[in-house]
Amino acid sequence: MSTEFDLVIRNADVVTASDRFTCDIGVRDGRIAMLGSGLPRGAREVDASGLLALPGGVDGHCHLDQPMPDGMRMADDFFTGTRAAVCGGTTTVIPFAAQEKGHSLKAAVDDYHRRAEGRAVADYGFHLIVADPTPEVLKHELPELIRKGYTSFKVYMTYDDLKLSDREMLDVLDVAKQNNALVMVHAENADCISWLTEKLVGEGRISPRFHGLSRPAAVEREATHRAITFAELVDVPILIVHVSGKEAIEQIRWAQSRGLQILAETCPQYLYLTAEDMGLQGDDGYEGAKCVCSPPPRDPENQAAVWRALAGGVFSVFSSDHAPFNYDDPEGKKLGGQAQPFDHIPNGVPGIETRLPLLFDGIAQGKLSLHQFVELTSYRPARLYGLYPRKGTIAVGADADIALWDPERRVRITNDALHHAVDYTPYEGIEVTGWPVHCFSRGEQLVENGKYLEPAPGRGQFLPAGAPSLV
């Protein structure tokens, strides 16, 4: 008996950023071919009764196999990172091709393609990191790369090997304006951090818990305001990434109220971790290194402010900022095999698999709606990073990237059950309500009843990006 579809998902309770409806989903050649009731049989049939059918997540901010200084290494490459992503309901990832000072931006892109080739099991795009905006980069390399589908790039206002001067920031923003690209900004004041760090280290206050004191909310607030000013001067949109709390949120809300195109992103660590996770007062132990990231986690009051801003529309994107370093590793958090002063601990926490369940739990808590969840985790990142309508929604013509969620399933997060290559999760023991039980990428089932089906490494496709869409 002939079949009209490669796959039919029956009785799907479909939720997009704006709609909710029940239907069958017919998939042909990796794309959604039909939505309707009583569709003809498929070569494969899946019953979604009792489950939610959501667009596969788009993680617009993660780090995989990114080149590191000598002696440091990320735990996840494109295989283990995308394996973890799909097990958490994410079907598209956008990590960073990072330029090194003194090197070409194009060389960074070529290197990153080599790292991804034959490894990724989920589809992927690339952001760029512009660390050395030479005249050659600004006039030739960056415009050419934008034309080739690298339409978003990140700049840093901190870290000695990455930070740009104010003048360089303006130059990069101007290239973005002239070429219709989107700039992502890591907003922290480098000189303030350096001054505070020198004082703390000079006083012997070097355990992980002092990382937070070296990067207080004021340095994020000031840099956020300065970045907004640069965007206003150049008249170009920007996206402030990994916003940690209320002071930066106030700056962003102020800019948005004035009609400036200032977008913002936050991450799970600012909803679930606090400064105490880096070490209690008087605790100079090293376990807190597991939660060292920048900006650092703040306090419960700031957590509540981030939840409110998510519900209130201040944020456009909710990303993992997955930065995977093993804890017990001489190339990870324990550089050289020993505890390090806080200013030498590799920054970042893992979260590519737990991103969606941690935010989904906010639905059960009444903190945001299903539609907001889809908008923050799939629809808006797909639009901002030029992948919509291929990604980010369930609609005829879109890729059949679908996660089937059990909204009632309660799961206690443990690292043993996760699929990344990191030896810990900062969310160990947290219980969430709602979990993706099946995951499809371009119609191929990669996860079934929570079990990773071991698809072929390299099945993931590179996605050149179109122009950003801010609406």
Disulfide bonds with the S-S distance in Angstrom:
none
